[in-house]
Amino acid sequence: MATSARKAAIPKTVWALGFVSLFMDISSEIIHALLPLFLTVTLGASVAMVGLIDGVAEATASISKVFSGYFSDRIGRRKPLILLGYALGMISKPLFPLASSAGLVFGARFADRVGKGLRGAPRDALVADITPPEIRGRAFGLRQALDTTGAFIGPLVAIGLMALFADNMRLVFALAIIPAVVSVLLVIAGVEDRKVGGMAAAEARPPVRMTDIRQLGRGFWAVVLIGSVFTLARFSEAFLVLRASGAGLPLALAPLVLVVMNIAYSINSYPAGSWADRTSARRPLLAGIACLILADLLLAAPLGLVGAFGGIVLWGGHMALTQGLLAKLIAETAPSHLRGSAFGLFNLMTGVALLAASILAGILWDWFGASATFLAGGGFAAVSGLVLAVGYRDHFNLSRDEH
């Protein structure tokens, strides 16, 4: 298996999807790197409102993935929903510079995250469909690495534009439409849908019924459980921006938070995916949980910008160790004809958890301060690590046995 994994090439469509994600993330992160401060400083919103907007937006994306995953399984095609999702993300971008209230920002984020939800499950299912099983960890790691490359280029562009346009956030938001247009054009020109062959038409087209959902066995639901508990500890990155700002980071340099986090995320995603192909799933998952606990402790401590950025680096490291691996585990524990639905269900559960986590984080911040928010996150991360460590062998069987 190791020899075949070395010989197998990552399909061109995986590379194309990676660059599509890269350009859309440049566009999104130009906006998201500044949005928490735009809400609190320009529009006068509370931190609890920031958590609510981000939490509802991400939950909306997750709920949308259920329907897009189901529909892509039913029609046996992935590209139409991928294209629709990226197009909706592009169309939502001009709404941000026009927003004059937190409610209008909420509407723009809602539209943007519906687009993310429409494309997410079909995109991940397409990566799984076209990639040989022995290199799926590498394929998901590559796509994630390109995605997060865009996620740190975007904030860098935001820093440059803020300097160029004298901290005019609305003008910076308006320019974010350009890479979003490039992303949509790349979907049209570079992404090839899965050809009918390995997924028989009879498998792909009937509606998903409860009898089909029952085919998602214990291994799949174990991944859902671990991912959901873990997500309770991983609230919105908006709180990282607010934490660094509170520690003294100037407004114009606020996007630097996501630059640093996503550099750590990007450079570690492919190695983490390669490690996941060679070892039991428990090892990188536990390493990711340990990174998150340490990140929360640093962010909770009164250590100024040094401590804040140390926590931000570790936050990016935990994302690299866990996000691609969880996608790989969903692909491996779900039947091929139900992969889109499986990714949708997983993202629904983790999205609900992220909504709860972001709302709770905002309330704790407003009532007790930033330290309480990050200490609570570290506590949830410790619980997820305990669930994984205690239950792995007896109940989960997420991957092959360790030797």
Secondary structure, 3 states (H helix, E strand, C coil): CHHHHHHCCCCHHHHHHHHHHHHHHHHHHHHHCCHHHHHHHHCCCCHHHHHHHHHHHHHHHHHHHHHHHHHHHHHCCCHHHHHHHHHHHHHHCCHHHHCCCHHHHHHHHHHHHHHHHHHHHHHHHHHHHHCCHHHHHHHHHHHHHHHHHHHHHHHHHHHHHHHHCCCCHHHHHHHCHHHHHHHHHHHHHHCCCCCCCCCCHHHHCCCCCHHHHCCCCHHHHHHHHHHHHHHHCCCCCHHHHHHHHHCCCCHHHCCHHHHHHHHHHHHHHHHHHHHHHHCCCHHHHHHHHHHHHHHHHHHHCCCHHHHHHHHHHHHHHHHHHHHHHHHHHHHHHCCHHHHHHHHHHHHHHHHHHHHHHHHHHHHHHHHHCHHHHHHHHHHHHHHHHHHHHHHHHHHHCCCCCCC
